[in-house]
Each structure stands twice: as structure tokens, then as C-alpha cells.
């Protein structure tokens, strides 16, 4: 039973821990071979941890003998906190608190959309992360905010027309301060997988291509004709991610 996870503000972060169905998957050699792998999954803006593609991903990890935990950032889904206080920087801190809760594991973070930006920023400052996966990940953060939310009125209009998700000036200012993550992503030296659909209508595939071009150690999987939420192609994404994670150094299962 996993204890409640709380962030620095004491806000409980809703999460689901999925244990491996079997500990019999092969052990990959390497520096982390004594640690158990844990896939940590974070969502995008205005989202939550129970999206169908996250559930399917956790089910696939269980079949592969790998534990996983999917969680909602503060102010999102069933997590405590106000959405109005949410920023990328605050979510980077939330992710750090999730890592704190699983010290016995070799963590691999998997972030979708804005959650991908969160992962890059966390990996740049936290050596506990052993690998990183970006799913349709946001890289040009400020450009995204201007393109998608530039027509909205802060403190008045809803982000992506989602009830309870107002755009705030705090959110915009934080994104402006982050700017672009191309240089940050290029400097990372941990295993890094990028998975992106060529028909992504929200975060252009060029975001992942730009990081890949700047960091020659990354792996890029382009899914032809696939949108931002992997509609009708969830299994293609799941196969790409679980296959890559299974090959990383580390011990599967609860052993």
C-alpha cells in the first residue's frame, strides 16, 4: 500500500500505483541492476491521471513486469489544491515529491504534452531520474502558450474550454520565463525517448524533432498520421514506450 503523496504545500497528489503482474521479466545489466524500475506517468495541461492512454500504458507495464504510478498534479483531477495556482514550475516541484515517495526504485518519468516539459526541467536538476520519455511533449513552451491561449483573457477565460480550468496571469508569466526547452533538452545525458504523432494538432511534431536534432543521444519515434491523444493508435504508443523501457538497466518486479 503506497502512502499518500503530498507536495511542498501539503496538497495530496492523487495517484494509482500498479504493481507488476509478474517479476519474471529479464534483468538488463547496468549500473542500476540492483534497483527496481518504476515508470512514473504525468499528464498535460487541464488533464488528469486516468486518461485511457495512461491506463493502457500502466497495464502494459504490469504485463512486462514493471511497476508504474500515474498521478495528477496539484489542482488537477482528484488531487488537492487549486487549478488557479498551477504552473509548470509548481508541477516540476510536484514531480520531485513523487520521486521522494519511491526512494527504493530506479524511476523513469513519462510525461505527456505539458507533462513532457515538466520532465525535461526535472531531469535537468534531479539525478534520481534514470530515464525520460516525452509523449507529444511540449518543448517551445512560450510559443505554445501564445498560439493556444493568446486569444484568451487571463482570470476570465477557460483553458481549452475546460470547466474549472481558468487561464491565469501566473501561468502565462511562468511559461514566459521558461521560454523554450531546446537547449535544456539538448544538455540532458540520460536515456531519452521522444514519441510524437505527425498529425498532432496541439503540440507540433517539430517540438520533438528540435530536441532530437539538438541531442544526438535521444531516440525519436514518429507515429504517422497520429494526433495529440494517440486516437486509434494507443497501442502503437504503448508498444514503443514499454519496449524501450524494458531494455533499460534495472531490475523488474517487486524483488
Secondary structure, 3 states (H helix, E strand, C coil): CCCCCECCCCCECCEEEECCCCCCCCCECCCCCCCEEEEEEECCCCCCCCCHHHHHHHHHHHHCCCEEEEECCCCCCCCCCCHHHCCHHHHHHHHHHHHHCCCCEEEEEEEECHHHHHHHHHHCCCCCCCEEEEECCCCEHHHHHHHHHCCCCCCCCEHHHCCCCECCHHHHHHHHHHCECHHHHHHCCCEEEEEEECCCCCCCCHHHHHHHHHCCCCEEEEECCCCCCCCCCHHHHHHHHHHHHHCCCEECCCC
